[in-house]
Amino acid sequence: MSHVPGSGSESPPPLPSRRVLRAMERRQETAAIPVVPPAPTIPPSVPAEPLDAPKPAARTSRAGRDLPAAIGVGLALLIVVLVGLLLYPPAFLMIVIAASALGVWEVVRAFAQHGILVPWVPLGAGVLAMPIAAYYVGVEGLLFAFVACAFAVLIWRALDHAPGVAHGVFSGVFILAWVPFLISSVLLVLREPNGPATIMSFHFDWPSQGALRVVTTLLLVVSNDTFGYLVGALFGKHPMAPKISPKKSWEGFAGSVIGAMVIGVLAALFLLHQPFWVGLVLAVGLVAASTAGDLAESMVKRELGVKDMSSILPGHGGVMDRLDSMSFAAPVAFLLFALMDWLQTL
């Protein structure tokens, strides 16, 4: 008997199982999701940083200075000072006047940013008068020039009708005392007992005793900064004055004293032709004075809210950032050398 399609005797096809239905549903869901390409990855050799990220400063020391520039500028300044000091002392007088003028300009500008107006004319007169009086007259001339210029600041500012007269007067006298008066003390060290060198002639043999004393003072001030920086950077852990100068440590101060003692003994024996203990006394006194000058300038800058007095010297900052130690060391050196001369007369 033949089979007729569609007849009632044909059995229905089997239904798919639940497992097959679930698999079909998963394929349909997967096909409905758009395919998103994966994000490109950065090779491990390329650092993942923003394009506008600040680049690290190159060639900077731990103190934030450009060491090659600082060394180059320091050597250039040293050569200029030594040439003027050893070959033609009146030229060293001009160097002191120029340094004093730049230092006064930096401090006056910093005070003006805080609304303290200081008269320029009396300060300019002090910049010229005090070094010349110290070199050609002596202690009496330096003191007279300082008093006269301070009185001129008082009169000049009192006749000005601008506000803040008291602040201007006190600031002007402070600047006269801090910059030209203290710095001019180095010219008292340069003077000879028989008088200074005139512009046209010399009254002493070369190199003079005063020039060698100034060289010794400069060496001790530089050794204080150099050994203090090196030892402080390597071993400094105990801050000396954290609120004034956080980077200055007692370890660095000890390094300054020891290093300056070595330099002082060598300078006393080979430059000054004095006993070794003279170098020790000079080293201790000038390191203490240099450190006090450094801390004093740091305190002034902290009060004014500035890091450097200016940026005129690459790698160093301003002129006062280099003269801070010398400004306090110069009068101490003069007093110590005067005491040494007095002891030799006994």
Secondary structure, 3 states (H helix, E strand, C coil): CCCCCCCCCCCCCCCCCHHHHHHHHHHHHHHHCCCCCCCCCCCCCCCCCCCCCCCCCCCECCCCCEHHHHHHHHHHHHHHHHHHHHHCHHHHHHHHHHHHHHHHHHHHHHHHCCCCCCCHHHHHHHHHHHHHHHHHCCHHHHHHHHHHHHHHHHHHHHHCCCCCHHHHHHHHHHHHHHHHHHHHHHHHHHCCCCCCCCCCCCCCCCCCHHHHHHHHHHHHHHHHHHHHHHHHHHHCCCEEECCCEEEEEHHHHHHHHHHHHHHHHHHHHHCCCCCHHHHHHHHHHHHHHHHHHHHHHHHHHHHHCCCCCCCCECCCECCHHHHHHHHHHHHHHHHHHHHHHHHHCC
